[in-house]
Amino acid sequence: LAKTTQPISMDSYEGQEVNITCSHNNIATNDYITWYQQFPSQGPRFIIQGYKTKVTNEVASLFIPADRKSSTLSLPRVSLSDTAVYYCLVVAGAGSYQLTFGKGTKLSVIP
Amino acid sequence: DTGVSQDPRHKITKRGQNVTFRCDPISEHNRLYWYRQTLGQGPEFLTYFQNEAQLEKSRLLSDRFSAERPKGSFSTLEIQRTEQGDSAMYLCASSLGGGHQPQHFGDGTRLSIL
């Protein structure tokens, strides 16, 4: 599985857009990029997943350039409740089973 | 959708005791996973089931650990002769199929060894 690299921590003020970039240079053809959010004392929560270009849902957007060696999670107008750890994962296609988490990015939203 | 449920949420026990955790997955999900998470780290894969069959075990899963999923519904994770190093959050997840199907996590069982 491709290794991912993302910033250890980020700070943002309330109401700002936050972009968290993840690099995955060795991503394979059948791999997907998936992001999870985790609050203290809770399990990770699936946010968004994509293969290429752009994916948007009610929570976030995911931008993936053509070479797929990096991706950017975009959180619009963050609030204090968005303070959490965000994990970028590369997930293999058919036949895979385990998720490989790094340390994630700890996002702190400041009032 | 009632989500993945884990019980208990917290467990405190003395070193050397046995503990058992339960996970109830989302009802239609055929895959069930166990992970372990220590402070400041991301979750680490332990094992997974497809229906009632345990198909993969991580090398993290020592012989003191055993997991079952009778009848392909709920699952239990037992740790025998607990050690200080077993203190962690034990997370259960389930998914509808494998590959890139999202895994949905419960809120875990936090185990503290005295």
Chai-1 contact restraints between the chains, C-beta under 6 A:
chainA,res_idxA,chainB,res_idxB,connection_type,confidence,min_distance_angstrom,max_distance_angstrom,comment,restraint_id
A,Y32,B,H100,contact,1.0,0.0,6.0,A-B,restraint_1
A,Q42,B,D107,contact,1.0,0.0,6.0,A-B,restraint_2
A,G43,B,L91,contact,1.0,0.0,6.0,A-B,restraint_3
A,G43,B,F105,contact,1.0,0.0,6.0,A-B,restraint_4
A,G43,B,G106,contact,1.0,0.0,6.0,A-B,restraint_5
A,G43,B,D107,contact,1.0,0.0,6.0,A-B,restraint_6
A,G43,B,G108,contact,1.0,0.0,6.0,A-B,restraint_7
A,P44,B,F105,contact,1.0,0.0,6.0,A-B,restraint_8
A,F46,B,P102,contact,1.0,0.0,6.0,A-B,restraint_9
A,Y87,B,G42,contact,1.0,0.0,6.0,A-B,restraint_10
A,V91,B,H100,contact,1.0,0.0,6.0,A-B,restraint_11
A,G93,B,G99,contact,1.0,0.0,6.0,A-B,restraint_12
A,G93,B,H100,contact,1.0,0.0,6.0,A-B,restraint_13
A,A94,B,G99,contact,1.0,0.0,6.0,A-B,restraint_14
A,S96,B,G99,contact,1.0,0.0,6.0,A-B,restraint_15
A,Y97,B,Y48,contact,1.0,0.0,6.0,A-B,restraint_16
A,Y97,B,E56,contact,1.0,0.0,6.0,A-B,restraint_17
A,Y97,B,G98,contact,1.0,0.0,6.0,A-B,restraint_18
A,Q98,B,F45,contact,1.0,0.0,6.0,A-B,restraint_19
A,F101,B,G42,contact,1.0,0.0,6.0,A-B,restraint_20
A,F101,B,P43,contact,1.0,0.0,6.0,A-B,restraint_21
A,G102,B,G42,contact,1.0,0.0,6.0,A-B,restraint_22
A,K103,B,G42,contact,1.0,0.0,6.0,A-B,restraint_23
A,G104,B,G42,contact,1.0,0.0,6.0,A-B,restraint_24
